[in-house]
Amino acid sequence: MFEGHLTEVGFRGKTVPKRGETMQNPTKDIREMIKELNRFQLPSSLMESFDTWREDVARAVSREFSPSQLNWFLDLLNRFRGPDDRKDSLLEVFDPGMYTANHPAWEAAPGTVIELPALTSDVADIVAVDSEFAEIAREEIRDFRELARSFADEEIVGLAKIAHAALANQRKSLRGREGAVRYLALNSSALLEDLWAQDDTLWVKAPIRRIQFDDMVARRKAELLAAASARPPFEEKDFACYTDDEIRAFAFDMRKLFLTERAKHLAICSRCQQRLEYWSGLIENFDRAAPLRERRTDA
């Protein structure tokens, strides 16, 4: 999902040390802090809260496999999907967010309940057996079954459990190798994704999924407060968002951020990151346009 990390923001002006002083590099400091704290980033929307939770759950399920086994799983799925639809991780292959481009949860405040479209495997349970969807589904299941022949039963069932967690499937349990093959084929099929992109009617008509999950803002705050690696440690004040005036001031001069003694907040709050990037972009565009306006005046 989806992972939102702070991007680099340039500094306006220069910091010049006095004679005999050692020049500090605030950009390097913030990068090191961000690298350490990105895993604790606070969700800023309902969709981010959900995605953070499903990633935690999927990673917990994945721990029963070694990194090499997980790489073999991803290779299997990418061979099944084809060279034009490869993914970089299992979380990307099994991402329910791909069906939510215009979902209101992207703008809603963080929460613990979300409604999402049906999974492709759910749609397969209700479509007509002579439909285009059903025909493609049968072929995809057959192809995946053949590709997965070299994998042991426990590996295929284990991969299906990872998919089950990543897709936040709270309604169905998996039954045996054949059930796992069907579940994996349907929910990782690039051809069925293309069918959805052409016409999502079947998905829209299928029952909505209502998913309850943990309060990820509270969890991340608790983890930050307890993190022994955070130096200096986080305090409650570090969770407060910057005011609009502060964001504008930082956009004009990033050095002011470090004078607030709350710079750590920027590393964990995607909302404030987006606000700062927005204002920095406005100022950068203004600076680029200013010389052009001056030349036109001189002319």
N, C-alpha and C positions, 0 to 999 in steps of 0.2 A: 502497500500500500502502500498501502501506501505508506514512506518515511519522510517527514518534513524536517529538514535541517537548515540551520542558519547559513545563508550565503554570505560571501564576502561583501563588506560595505567599505567603500573607499573613504579616506580621510581628506577633509578639506583643509588646506593650509599645511604648514610644516611645524614640527616640534623641534626647536633648536636648543640643545643643552647649553648651560653656562659653562665657562671654563672650569675644568676640573671635575665636572659632573659626568656620570655615566648615562648615556642616552637610553631610556627605556623604550621598548617597542610594544606599544599597546596592542597593535594588530596581532603580534605573535602571542601575547598573553591571552587575548580573547579566543584565538584559534585553539590554543591548548585547552582552555577552559571548555570550549564548545565540544571538542573531541571527547573530553571526559564526561560531559553532562548530556550529550545528545540522547543517550539511552534513557534519560529521565524526563525527556521533554514533555511538557504539559499539553494535553490535547486542548485545542481552542474551539472545537465544534463537536457536534454529536457524532458526525461521521469519523472524525479523528479519534474520538473516544472509543468508538466501536472497533476501528482498525487497530488501535493500540492493544485493545483487549484480545482480539483474535490472533494477533501476532504472538502475544505472550502465551496463549493457549497452544497454538500450533508449535511453537518452539519447545514447550514443555513436553508435548507428545513426541517430538523429533529426537529427544535426548536418548531414546532407547536405541538409536542407530548411530553408527560412527559417521564422521564426515565423508569418508569414501563411499559408504552406502548411500548417503543422501545425494552425493554427486551422481552415482549410478542411477538413482531414481529420477533425477532431473534430466539426465541423458536419455533415459527411456521415454519420458514424457515429451522431450523436444524432438526425438525421432518420430514419435507418433504425431506430433503437431505439424511437422514439416519444416523445411529450412527457412521459410518466409514468416514463420510464426513462433520463433524460439523465444523462450523467457529466461531470465537470469536467476530465478529462484523458484522454489516450490510455492512460496507465498504469492508470487506473481501468476503462476499457473492457476492456482486455486484462489482467485481474488473475486469475491462477490461485488466489489466496488466497480468492476467494469460495467455492470448493469445499472449504475446509479449516477450517470453524468449530470443529470438535472435534478437530482434528489434534494429535497429541502433540508436534509440533515447536514449538508455541507455548510449551510448558513446558520443552522440552529445551535443553540448553546449546548455545551457538553451535558450528557445525561446518561441514563442506564437502560433505556429501552429504545429500540429502533425497529422500523418496519422496512423490509427489503423485498424485492421481487423474488419470485420462486427460482430455485435452482434448476438447471437444465435437466437434472435427473428427476426432479419433481414434475416438470413438464412432460417428460417421457412417459410418466405413469397415466397421463390423462389424454394424450393425443390419439387420434384415430390410427389404427394399425396400417391403413393404406395411405397415410399422409406422407408428404415429402420429408417431414421431420423424422417420422418413424423409419423410413427407408434409409436415410442417412445414419440414424442412430444404430440400426442393425449392422450396417457396414463398418461403422466406427468401432463398435464392440468387437466385431470379428477381427478387425485389424489389430486392435490393442491386445486382444487375447493371444494372437500369434506373436506379437512383439515381446510379450511378457512371458513367453514359455520358459525362458532360461532363469526366471526368478522363482525362488521358493515360495510356497504358499504363505508362510509367515511374513515374507518380505512384501508381497502384494497386499496382504491384509493390513500390514503395518503402514504401507504407503497410503492406503485408503483411509486409515485412521488419521493420518496427518492431513489429508484432504478434507476429511470430515470436520476436523478442528479448524482448519484455515477458512473453510466455507461457513463456519458457525452453524453447523447443522445440529439443531437441538431436538429434532423430531424423529429421526430415523437411526436405527442401529444397523450395522453391517453384518451380513451373514455369509461366511465362507469365502473361498477364493472367487467363485463365479459372481457373487454379489459385489465383491470388491472390484473385479474387472469391469463390470457394468458401470459401477459408480465412478470409477476413474476415467473410463472412456467417455462417458457422457459429459462429465464436468471438466474435462480438459480438452475437449474436441475443438479444434480451430474451425472446422467446417460448420459445426453447430453455432459457434460464435458468429460466423459470417451470416448464417441464416437469421440469427437474432438481429444483426445489424441491418439486414434487408427489410425485415418485418418482425417486430417484437410482439405481435398480437397474441401469440400463444403464451408468452411469458406474462403479459399484462393480464390475461384472462385467468391464469393460474392463481391459486390462493396465495395471498401475501404472507410472508414470514414475519412473525413478531418475535424479536430476539431480546432477551433480558441479559444484561451483563454487569460486571462489577463497575464501581465508580473509579474510573481510571485516573481522574484528577486527584482524588483523595489518595489513591495508591501511590501515584508518582510523588506527591508531596511527602507522604510518609517515608518513602524510600530515600528522597533527598535529605530529609531531616535526619535520617538514620545513617546516611552514607558516611563512613569514616574516611573515604578517599577525598571528599570535598574539602578543600582547604582554601580560604576559611570556610567553616561550615555554613550551611544554609540556615536562615532564620525565617520566621513568618513574614517579615517585611519584604523578603526577596520574592515572594509570590505575588505581590501587588503590581498590577500593570502600570505602565508609565502614563502620565497625563498627556493630552494632546499637545500642550505647550512644551512638555519635555521631549516628545517625539520630534517636534519641529526643531527644537534647539539642537538635538543630537544630529539631525539631518544636516544642519548647517555646519556643525563642528562636533565630530564624534568624540573629541577629547572630553567634552562635557559629560559624556556617558560615564567615564571612569571617575569623575568627580562626585557622582551621586552616591557612590559606595553600594549601588544596587545593579552593577553591570551584570552580575550573574543571572539576573532575571531574563536578560535578552537571550541567553543560551537555552532557556527552557520554555520560552513562550513564543509559539509560532505566530500568534496574533500580533504581538508587538513587533516581531520580525517583519511581518507583512506590512504593518503600518510604517515602520522605519524605511523599508525598501521603497514603498510608495512615495514617501516624501523625498527621499534621496533621489529618486528618479525624476520627480518634478524639478528639483533644484538643478540636477545635472542637465536636464533639457533646457532650463532657463539659461544656464551658463553657456551652453553651446549656441543658443540663439542670440545672446547679447552682442557678441562681436559682429554678427551679421547685421543687426539693427544699427550698430554704430557706423559700419561702413556705408549703409544706405543713407544715414543722416549726413555723413561727410560728403557724400556724392551730391 
